[in-house]
Each structure stands twice: as C-alpha cells, then as structure tokens.
Amino acid sequence: MLKDLYNISDTKTYPVDIDSYSIEDNLFIRRIEDVYGDISFYYDAMDELRINYKIEGKMICPDAITLEDVEVDFDLSDDLKVVRKPEDD
C-alpha cells in the first residue's frame, strides 16, 4: 500500500468505522467498539509523506478486581512523518 502513496498529488482520506472487534490474547483489552474517524495521507511542503489521523471509540476492558467488562472511551490523533530511509530523518 505504501508504494501507492509515493506519487499522490492530493490528500487521500480513508474512513475508519468499526462496530466491534475482538482482541485475542490481550489481558488488558477484550475488544473495541464504536470506533470511527479517518486517516489521511498527504505530502507536505518539504515533499515528505505525512499521515494524519483522528480516531475515537470505546475499549472494553476487564475490571482489575471483578474482571467484569468496563467501557473506556479513547480519542487518538496525531500527525506523523513517514521516513523512507533512516538517514532522511
């Protein structure tokens, strides 16, 4: 997929929409639910590939004492630079 982004001329945005996703072999998160947002790929003024994302949703985690399901809201966002070669950064 990364090779498809090398020559983009405009911002490419992909929606994120997950109703429910179970997470196997994780002691701290059982599943995520109601996840939505978007991820964008674009080249900045220095011609470096950037990834910008904003994602919100709920994590279903076990309570530390009772082990019953507890909903924990999350809100993630960032703007990242993709480094093509280690010496470029």
ZIQUIUR-V273800 format. One record per residue. RES is the residue in three letters. PSI is psi as a letter, one per 30 degrees, with the letter a starting at -180 (none if undefined). NEAR is the number of other ideal C-beta (glycine too) atoms within 8 Angstrom. D_LAST is the distance of its C-alpha to the last C-alpha in whole Angstrom. Layout:
# ZIQUIUR-V273800
RES,PSI,NEAR,D_LAST
RES,PSI,NEAR,D_LAST
This chain:
# ZIQUIUR-V273800
MET,e,4,21
LEU,e,6,18
LYS,f,5,19
ASP,f,6,22
LEU,f,10,19
TYR,e,7,17
ASN,g,4,20
ILE,k,11,21
SER,f,3,22
ASP,l,5,23
THR,k,7,22
LYS,k,9,23
THR,k,8,25
TYR,k,7,26
PRO,l,7,29
VAL,k,11,29
ASP,j,6,32
ILE,k,11,33
ASP,e,5,37
SER,k,7,37
TYR,j,8,35
SER,k,6,36
ILE,j,9,34
GLU,k,4,35
ASP,h,3,35
ASN,k,7,33
LEU,f,3,35
PHE,f,5,34
ILE,k,9,34
ARG,e,9,36
ARG,l,10,35
ILE,k,12,34
GLU,l,11,36
ASP,h,7,36
VAL,k,13,32
TYR,l,10,31
GLY,a,12,28
ASP,l,10,26
ILE,k,11,22
SER,k,11,21
PHE,k,11,18
TYR,l,11,18
TYR,k,7,15
ASP,a,8,15
ALA,f,3,16
MET,g,4,12
ASP,h,5,13
GLU,k,8,10
LEU,k,11,12
ARG,k,12,13
ILE,k,11,16
ASN,k,11,18
TYR,l,12,21
LYS,j,9,24
ILE,k,14,26
GLU,l,10,30
GLY,a,13,32
LYS,k,11,34
MET,k,11,34
ILE,j,12,37
CYS,l,10,37
PRO,k,10,40
ASP,k,9,41
ALA,f,3,41
ILE,e,4,45
THR,f,4,47
LEU,g,5,44
GLU,l,6,45
ASP,k,8,42
VAL,k,8,41
GLU,k,7,39
VAL,j,8,35
ASP,k,8,34
PHE,l,9,30
ASP,j,7,28
LEU,k,9,24
SER,k,7,22
ASP,l,7,18
ASP,j,5,15
LEU,l,7,12
LYS,k,8,9
VAL,k,9,9
VAL,k,7,6
ARG,e,5,9
LYS,k,5,8
PRO,e,5,6
GLU,f,4,6
ASP,f,6,4
ASP,none,5,0
